[in-house]
Amino acid sequence: MAEEHSGTTEMDRFPKVKEEDGKHGSHEENESHEVHHKAPLKASKKGSRKRRITVEDIQIARETAELFKSNIFKLEVDELIKELKLKDSHCKLMERVLHRLHDVIQQVPESKEMTLEEATGHFAQNKQMKVSVPYPDPKPTALNYKFQYRTPQDISLVGSFGIKAGIQQPAPNGMVIDVALTMPKELFQKKDYMNFRALYKRAFYIAYLVEQIVPLTKKVGLPLKFAYEYANGDVLCPTVRLEPVKRDSKSTNKGKQEDTFYFDHTGFSIRLYVAFPDDVFDAKKLLPDRNCIRIKADGVSIEDLPPTPLYNSSILTSCSYSCYLKYLYTSKKMAEAFRDACVLGNLWLKQRGFGSNMNSGGFGHFEFATLMAALLEGGGEHGSKVLLHGFSSYQLFKATIRYLATQDLCDDGYLSFFSIVGERSSVYKTGGFGVPTIFDKNTKINILWKMSASSYGLLRHYADVTSRLLNDVVEDRFQQTFIMKANSPVLQYDALVQIPLAVLGKEQECFGSLEKISFITFDKYMCAKISRILEVALRGRAAYVNVRVRRPVLDTWSLGHRRPYSEVSNSTKSIDIGLILNPAESEKRITKGPLHSQKTEGEKFAAFWGSKAQVRRYKDGNVQYSCLWPSSTKESPTITVLRYILDLHLAHSGDLSDNIVVNNSRFNSLLPRPLTPAINNSHPLIMPSHFQELRASFDSLCKIIYRLEGLPLAVKSILPASPALRGASTLVPVPFAVTNPDFFNECILQFESSTRWPDELYALERTKTAFLLKISSFVDRHKGYKCVFSHENIIPYMAKDVMTRLNVLTPEGYGFSIRVLTERDEVLYLRIIENADARQKKAATDAYLAFMRHFMGRVKHHRAMSSLVTRFPFFGPTVRLFKSWLDSQLLLVHFPDELVELIAIQSFIDPAPFSDEPSSVGAGFLRILNFIAHWNWREDPLILDLSKSLEDDGQSDGIDAKFKETQVAGRKTGALSPQEHRVMYENFTKLRKDDPNGSHVQMFVSSREDPSGKLWSTNSTGIPVISRLTALSKAVMGLISQSTHLDDNLIKLIFTPALKDFDFVIEVRSPFDLRVKSGVLPRHTFKNLIHPLQDFSSVSEWCDPLQEYYEELRARFSNVAVLTSHRFTCLSDEEKGTGNVIAGVFNPAVTRGKKKFRVNIGFDIKPTEDEHVECNKESILGQMVRLGGDLVVSVHQYH
């Protein structure tokens, strides 16, 4: 990534750079922190032969114990710095290249003085190479001064390469070595800072230098390619980019490889800055509030011209290279760990998408290093030091991050410092300027001049998140701080809005001369305008609004053009609006304004909102100006507001909303749409009213059962344990939709305590059945209720007709499945394990785990998830979309709902390295896939703190006492303690010691509700299924990273299964349409032609034959192949290539190779020529087809 001058070099590394170390004295202040002890501590007589412990040893031990949170963290930081270090062989090669380049620059002949016409003619005469002068806009037409090239008065390294703070960077950016060539002072006059005069002279200087240096480099054997490039996105400061020429392997002389200057394998490139002398202009006249571009504008005098902060800062920056060269070099000498801290800061910024480039936030390595150097000299309100010279690299980094997080350098105050070390202390002064400000009193530069208020706010937010991560005492946060990337816009923002700059062409009419001198370019003007509009329109709805211009990755251009193509045409650029939403406000349909009695504010509100502004009376009696927005399941009201307000205030561009691309909103339409519309619901996306109606029906049933009389024991509680009752089911619950696999909502019924329950398991189950029969007869007497009994086989090794559940159909059209739990159940299962011999131990343990999973684990899980669904409004729709994706990829049948929800909640309760929990369905869904793609489940456990967010954020105050009592009763509250976290991690260590490959338990997902971590993943999935989930997640993230935006085709591809990866695929088709009978709205059908479900008639005809067929195949052929299918067959769409299929992968242990014949081999075989047998795949597939009968459409065998 392109970097600004961010450091200095070892002074003997590059010619013509003067040693500056002696200018600042011996730094007594630094010496005061050193401790000298000549005599070592006395050793005991017993250990006198051993090495004596010195004070240095004690200091090292203290640093390890106190300065770092743990030994592991210290080792991780040290190893990271070592890994990021540039290779010595590459650095030595680049030093040779730089020395040769320096010699070439010195050989460039000086030119005579030329007028503008003569300069134009000079470059036109060169027929061998076309070179254009990179004049900034406006291009000069008539000038009364002359151009000339003279040998640079100074050549210096001004990048992070000099202080060895550069880090290895991947292509296409690579490591950039910045070299500054200072123009001679004789070429300038005192007034050249006015009206682009100095910039025009520099443009000629650059063009002449390039024209002469290109043939010289070829002559001396420097393999370089030359191009123009803007310095950190500043269109007023062109530079020369030198890229390596790729080596031709055929023509390379291997005998002279040591003397070659080819460096294409290093990933390095060189950038030549042309600087102004540091004392050539009066810096006070270039302050941000001064005007230095004098133009003639109608009705505006020279005194009333607006300030030109971007122009002034650009010129001052070009004058300050040598100043910051000395400043950062001196800071490095004074603080031993300064360089390593710069490396950590550089990596931290890059992982979050920040850089010195204007389009990367305007805060990169140079700004971080300068801030850290300033804090070494003070930084407090009274000049007190924030950093000490004796700090370690981790301490310097952590304290700097904490300073960014806690000190407001925009609105509340600013940091004032002196770039001459030791002159005065750095001071934080109250009273901000409304723009991010770190002001250098010597050079008069605001170091943060390339930052906007929105990008600074986002930087502070990331700093606050990182500061909390570094203070976490429970678990190691090294990965989230330094390793994980958070620079993908679709993951970073809840909503990413893209506006092609070409569609804003008519706004050029508003981009007049006064706007040009203030904003320099049209795209900066539009970013500022849109940012001002959205700051008002989305106040409260969006926590952060970041508006920036998207450009090509490497915005270089050939020497034959004055400007890059992106500046000539806007077709390659777009304005990206990143929104981090406030989940509590973003979905509200009403925007409230001032009271009706506030006339002045009301007029401003009406003028800003246009025809949408109206006066409304609310229940509290207030009459306020308001705007009412339509509700939709496809798009957030925040995006509706954004579309409307941009259409209103950017009227010159016509209907802008038709050209706006909203990436994350496309996922909302993928949620299954219910057959019946929501009723009186203001949040149809977050929590449709269908879930409230289901909950009301459940409450009604509970009241009936609680009033039950005539039982030996009173009903103590009825605990829900269903995804739909917590708002997390794949399909929205619709009345009478019996074909929905989740139609019957599970509940656990508990009676009051009693010692009279049987002590034998089968007798206990029979007694439970007797109680359910009594409850059934009582419920049946109520109008509209119907009870049906069914046997279930959820406990392995137990007879099928032993366990019974009661299915209740309510008059509202919903179904509930009731099981009975007593205090004797767990005791009896534990007794079975205790009495089992070694051969029966595993079977007894599996039975106990199944009991815990279905009776106790689901209740605890439901209790925790219900709180989190309320705490995180977008968790419900996000996990529903995640389940839909799993089903589209034929994976959901292998995962229990609880395991899916636990994996999904991780991105909400622990969003690091991202700033906050997702506040949109698209962002939440992609973050879940991103987590799975990077989760090494074999080596890393997933330990979840399901109670931390609710307790720590203070959200529990609004919970009523009864609900709160239910949540807290019988369990610990608050965040996980280090001891609890350690116990869970030790459980994982023990598990992997016995099962290193994860054959029995793949994903270790642990929480306070399940410290063992194996309740939901034991025997429920398999390594092939988990491996495919990881591979698919990586594939999706790879597609996302390669795409500039999420279009419909890309999202369709994400939800399309890769069927050719399976060994065989059986296409099946149901004899009747299951969409309506499952409560799903059919596609491409008029709503008035769909008849809603009204009763439970013909329930027996509404079963899902495809699921029955799939379960039959699994029961018969699970030893031969891993079979998979859609769980929700009603969601298939044959027109889009996602029809219902049953796919399978043959077990290689069974199908590969020849085997000796034996009786009861367990699968279909065929003989071979050498008296062996092998698996008969064709016969097995034939049996599968015959079992399906008319359900089977076709069979495809791919492997």
CORBEL-V631743 format. One record per backbone hydrogen bond with DSSP energy under -1.0 kcal/mol. NH is the residue of the N-H (numbers start at 1). CO is the residue of the C=O. If there is no record, write none. Layout:
nh | co
NH | CO
NH | CO
//
This chain:
nh | co
13 | 10
23 | 20
31 | 27
32 | 28
33 | 30
34 | 31
41 | 53
48 | 45
50 | 47
58 | 54
59 | 55
60 | 56
61 | 57
62 | 58
63 | 59
64 | 60
65 | 61
66 | 62
68 | 63
74 | 70
75 | 71
76 | 72
77 | 73
78 | 74
79 | 75
80 | 76
81 | 77
82 | 78
83 | 79
84 | 80
91 | 87
92 | 88
93 | 89
94 | 90
95 | 91
96 | 92
97 | 93
98 | 94
99 | 95
100 | 96
101 | 97
102 | 98
103 | 99
104 | 100
105 | 101
106 | 102
108 | 105
111 | 149
114 | 147
119 | 115
120 | 116
121 | 117
122 | 118
123 | 119
124 | 120
125 | 121
127 | 125
132 | 559
135 | 133
147 | 114
153 | 182
156 | 180
158 | 178
162 | 159
165 | 160
168 | 84
174 | 170
175 | 267
177 | 269
179 | 271
180 | 156
181 | 273
182 | 154
183 | 275
187 | 184
188 | 185
192 | 189
194 | 191
195 | 292
197 | 194
198 | 192
200 | 196
201 | 197
202 | 198
203 | 199
204 | 200
205 | 201
206 | 202
207 | 203
208 | 204
209 | 205
210 | 206
211 | 207
212 | 208
213 | 209
214 | 210
217 | 213
218 | 214
219 | 215
220 | 216
222 | 217
224 | 222
225 | 243
227 | 241
228 | 557
229 | 239
231 | 237
234 | 231
237 | 234
239 | 229
240 | 272
241 | 227
242 | 270
243 | 225
245 | 223
256 | 253
257 | 254
266 | 263
269 | 175
270 | 242
271 | 177
272 | 240
273 | 179
275 | 181
276 | 318
280 | 277
285 | 282
286 | 283
290 | 287
300 | 297
305 | 302
308 | 290
312 | 308
313 | 309
314 | 310
315 | 311
316 | 312
317 | 313
318 | 314
320 | 317
324 | 320
325 | 321
326 | 322
327 | 323
328 | 324
329 | 325
330 | 326
331 | 327
332 | 328
333 | 329
334 | 330
335 | 331
338 | 335
341 | 337
342 | 338
343 | 339
344 | 340
345 | 341
346 | 342
347 | 343
348 | 344
349 | 345
350 | 346
351 | 347
353 | 350
354 | 349
355 | 360
358 | 232
360 | 357
362 | 357
363 | 355
368 | 364
369 | 365
370 | 366
371 | 367
372 | 368
373 | 369
374 | 370
375 | 371
376 | 372
377 | 374
379 | 426
380 | 384
383 | 380
386 | 375
386 | 378
387 | 375
391 | 388
396 | 392
397 | 393
398 | 394
399 | 395
400 | 396
401 | 397
402 | 398
403 | 399
404 | 400
405 | 401
406 | 402
407 | 403
414 | 429
415 | 437
416 | 427
417 | 439
423 | 420
426 | 377
427 | 416
428 | 380
429 | 414
431 | 412
432 | 411
434 | 410
437 | 409
439 | 415
440 | 445
441 | 417
444 | 440
447 | 438
449 | 446
451 | 448
456 | 452
457 | 453
458 | 454
459 | 455
460 | 456
461 | 457
462 | 458
463 | 459
464 | 460
465 | 461
466 | 462
467 | 463
468 | 464
469 | 465
470 | 466
471 | 467
472 | 469
481 | 477
482 | 478
483 | 479
484 | 479
486 | 351
491 | 488
492 | 488
493 | 489
494 | 579
495 | 579
497 | 577
498 | 661
499 | 575
501 | 573
503 | 500
504 | 501
505 | 502
507 | 504
508 | 505
509 | 506
510 | 507
512 | 510
516 | 512
517 | 513
518 | 514
519 | 515
520 | 516
521 | 519
525 | 521
526 | 522
527 | 523
528 | 524
529 | 525
530 | 526
531 | 527
532 | 528
533 | 529
534 | 530
535 | 531
536 | 532
537 | 533
538 | 534
542 | 538
543 | 580
544 | 580
546 | 578
548 | 576
550 | 574
556 | 554
557 | 228
561 | 558
567 | 564
568 | 564
569 | 565
573 | 570
574 | 550
575 | 499
576 | 548
577 | 497
578 | 546
579 | 495
580 | 544
582 | 541
585 | 582
586 | 582
588 | 585
591 | 627
593 | 625
596 | 623
598 | 595
599 | 597
602 | 598
603 | 599
604 | 600
605 | 601
606 | 602
607 | 603
608 | 604
609 | 605
610 | 606
612 | 609
613 | 610
614 | 626
616 | 624
618 | 622
621 | 618
624 | 616
625 | 594
626 | 614
627 | 591
629 | 589
640 | 636
641 | 637
642 | 638
643 | 639
644 | 640
645 | 641
646 | 642
647 | 643
648 | 644
649 | 645
650 | 646
653 | 650
654 | 651
656 | 654
659 | 656
661 | 498
663 | 496
666 | 663
668 | 665
670 | 667
671 | 668
675 | 1079
687 | 683
691 | 688
693 | 689
694 | 690
695 | 691
696 | 692
697 | 693
698 | 694
699 | 695
700 | 696
701 | 697
702 | 698
703 | 699
704 | 700
705 | 701
706 | 702
707 | 703
708 | 705
716 | 750
717 | 750
719 | 748
721 | 746
727 | 724
728 | 723
736 | 813
737 | 734
738 | 736
739 | 1077
740 | 737
743 | 740
745 | 815
747 | 817
748 | 719
749 | 819
750 | 717
752 | 714
764 | 760
765 | 761
766 | 762
767 | 763
768 | 764
769 | 765
770 | 766
771 | 767
772 | 768
773 | 769
774 | 770
775 | 771
776 | 772
777 | 773
778 | 774
779 | 775
780 | 776
782 | 779
785 | 782
786 | 809
788 | 807
790 | 805
792 | 803
798 | 795
802 | 799
805 | 790
806 | 818
807 | 788
808 | 816
809 | 786
810 | 814
813 | 810
816 | 808
817 | 745
818 | 806
819 | 747
821 | 749
828 | 824
829 | 825
830 | 826
831 | 827
832 | 828
833 | 829
834 | 830
835 | 831
841 | 837
844 | 840
845 | 841
846 | 842
847 | 843
848 | 844
849 | 845
850 | 846
851 | 847
852 | 848
853 | 849
854 | 850
855 | 851
857 | 852
860 | 856
861 | 857
862 | 858
863 | 859
864 | 860
865 | 861
866 | 862
867 | 863
868 | 864
869 | 865
870 | 866
871 | 867
872 | 868
875 | 872
878 | 874
879 | 875
880 | 876
881 | 877
882 | 878
883 | 879
884 | 880
885 | 881
886 | 882
887 | 883
888 | 884
889 | 885
890 | 887
891 | 886
894 | 891
895 | 892
900 | 896
901 | 897
902 | 898
903 | 899
904 | 900
905 | 901
908 | 905
909 | 905
910 | 906
914 | 911
924 | 920
925 | 921
926 | 922
927 | 923
928 | 924
929 | 925
930 | 926
931 | 927
932 | 928
933 | 929
934 | 930
937 | 935
939 | 936
940 | 936
942 | 1004
944 | 1006
951 | 947
952 | 948
953 | 949
955 | 950
959 | 956
964 | 960
965 | 961
966 | 962
967 | 963
968 | 964
969 | 965
971 | 968
981 | 977
982 | 978
983 | 979
984 | 980
985 | 981
986 | 982
987 | 983
988 | 984
989 | 985
990 | 986
991 | 987
992 | 988
993 | 989
994 | 990
995 | 991
998 | 995
1005 | 1013
1006 | 942
1007 | 1010
1013 | 1010
1018 | 1014
1019 | 1000
1026 | 1022
1027 | 1023
1028 | 1024
1029 | 1025
1030 | 1026
1031 | 1027
1032 | 1028
1033 | 1029
1034 | 1030
1035 | 1031
1036 | 1032
1037 | 1033
1038 | 1034
1039 | 1035
1040 | 1036
1041 | 1037
1042 | 1038
1051 | 1047
1052 | 1048
1053 | 1049
1054 | 1050
1055 | 1051
1056 | 1053
1059 | 1057
1061 | 1058
1062 | 1059
1063 | 1144
1064 | 1144
1065 | 1196
1066 | 1142
1067 | 1194
1068 | 1140
1069 | 1191
1078 | 1074
1079 | 1076
1080 | 1075
1081 | 673
1089 | 1086
1090 | 1087
1102 | 1099
1108 | 1104
1109 | 1105
1110 | 1106
1111 | 1107
1112 | 1108
1113 | 1109
1114 | 1110
1115 | 1111
1116 | 1112
1117 | 1113
1118 | 1114
1120 | 1117
1121 | 1117
1122 | 1145
1124 | 1143
1131 | 1128
1132 | 1129
1137 | 1134
1138 | 1133
1142 | 1066
1143 | 1124
1144 | 1064
1145 | 1122
1147 | 1120
1150 | 1147
1151 | 1147
1152 | 1148
1155 | 1173
1166 | 1174
1168 | 1172
1173 | 1155
1174 | 1166
1176 | 1164
1177 | 1175
1180 | 1176
1181 | 1177
1182 | 1178
1183 | 1179
1184 | 1180
1185 | 1181
1186 | 1182
1187 | 1183
1188 | 1184
1189 | 1185
1191 | 1188
1192 | 1189
1193 | 1067
1194 | 1067
1196 | 1065
1198 | 1063
1199 | 1063
//
